Amino acid sequence: IVAQQLYEGIDIRGESAGLITYMRTDSVTLAQDALADIRQLIKSHFGSKDLPGQPRLFKTKSKNAQEAHEAIRPTSASRIPDSLKRHVSKDQYRLYDLIWKRTVACQMIHATIDTVAANLSCGEGNTFRATGSTVRTPGFMKVYQESHDNTKASNDQETILPPMQEGDLIGL
């Protein structure tokens, strides 16, 4: 129902605007004009360094995929979710925010994450080991991180550690 409302149109400043494309599809294809719109948004909001040289294209893995429609996406990438917050319900906002973030993120550069282990000394003979990851280049994570954008991250997910150098003092 919520997706149907976003598709059919929401009253924004006296005009009805459809905020998402057709939602009954499992296609992963984006129209060329949509790719251009998304790439322009990334360039203006995040900078050229977060934009790959060419649009990222995806192929469906499903043999029975319905390719008649393009992937579910915002009708305009420039409709940033926070700009719509006062015009939509809480559920409409949450769904639109998810669709917008995933659409924009799919056209950004990959994130570069380093797996690290740090030995932390606390006094004489007390050494603790922290393992996890550090983010070298956030890329698409500037827009969308599944563990942060879903309700709760599970305990078995890796910990993101702050950048560290040998000899750094770590505060509490």
N, C-alpha and C positions, 0 to 999 in steps of 0.2 A: 504494500500500500504506500509506504513512504517513497520508495523508488518511483512508483507510478506518479505520485504527486510532483516529484522533482522533474520528471519527464514531461508531464502535461503542462506544468507552468505554475510559478509562484508569483504573487503580486509583489512587485518591487517598484516603489515610487509611482504607483498608479498604472503600471504596465505589467502584463503577464509575461513572464519569461520562463521558457523551458531551460532548466539548469543542467540536465544531463541528456545524453543521447539514449537511444533505445536500449532498454536494460534487459531484455529477454534474449541474450546472446552469450555465447562463450567465445566469441572471436577475440583475437589478440591484435588485430590489424587496426591501425589508426589512419585516418584520411590524411592526404598530403597537406591540406590547409590546416588541419588540426596540428600536425607535426610542426608546421611553420609557426603557428600561434604559440605552442608550448615552448619551442626553442627560443622565440623572442622573449617570452616571459622569463625563462631561465637566464638568458643573457642580461636582461635588464634588472632582475632581482638578485641574482646570485653571481653574475659575472661570467665572462667567456671561459674562464678556467674550469668551470663546472659543466661546460657544454661539450659533448663529443664532437669530433670533426664532421660526422655524418649522423643523421637520425638513426636511432636504434630501432631495428625492425625485428619482430618476433614471429615465430611460426607456431601454430597450434600443434600439440602433441596428440590431440584426440582425432581419431578417424571419423567420428560422427559430428565434428564441430559444425555449428551453423555459421557459415561465413557470409550470409546474406547481408548482415549488418556489421558495422565496425564495432570495435570494443566499446564498452561502457566508459564514457569520459565526460568531463564537463563540456558544455557547448561552447564555452569561452574560458580559456585558461586564465584570462585577466580577471575573472570573477573569483577573487581570493576569498576563501571561506569566511574569514573574519569580517569582510565587508558585507556579508549576507546575514550575519548572525541575528540581527534585529528583525529581519524579514521572514525568518523561517522558524519552525518549531525546533525543539531540542533534538528530536530524532532526525528531522530533516537535515539539521546542521551536521550532526554526527556522520550521517551517511554521505552527505556532499563532501565533507571534510576528508573522509576516507578516499572517496573516488578522486577528488582533486589531488591529494597528496600522492597517491599511487600512480596517477597519470603523469604528473610532473616528474616524479622520481624516476619513472621508467625511461625518461629521456635525458637523464643526467649521467655524468661519468660514474664509474664504479667507485665504491669506497675502497681505500687501501687500509687494511687492518693488520698490525703486527702482533704475533703471539709472543708474549714475554713472560719471563720469570724474574722476580726481584728478591734478593736475599736482604732482609732487613735486620740490622743489628740493634739490639736494645741492651745496653750495658755489656759487661764482660760475659762472654760465652752464651748469650741469649740471641739466637738467630731464628728469624721467622721467614718463611718463604711465601711470597704472594705470586700467584700465577693469574694470567688473564690476557687482556689485549689492550693495545693502545691504538688509537685512530690516527694514522698518518695523514690521510686525505679523506675527509668525510664524504665527498661526492654526494650521491643521492640521499645519504643519511641526514643531510641538512634539512631535507623535506620529510622523509618518512623512515621511521625505524619501527619494525613490527613489534618488538618487545615494549617500546615506549607508547606506541599508538594503540596497542591492545590493552585490555583492562589490567592484567597482572602478568608480569614475566615469571616464568617458572624458575625454581631454585637451581636447576641444572644448567642454566645458561651461563656463558662465560661472563666474567666481570670485566668491565672497562676500567683500566687503570689510568691514572693521570700520567702525563709525560714525565719521565725521570731520567736523571743522569747519575752515574756512579759518584758517590760522595754527597748526594743531596740529603738534606735533613728533611724528614717527613713530619709534618705537624699533625695534630689530632683534629 
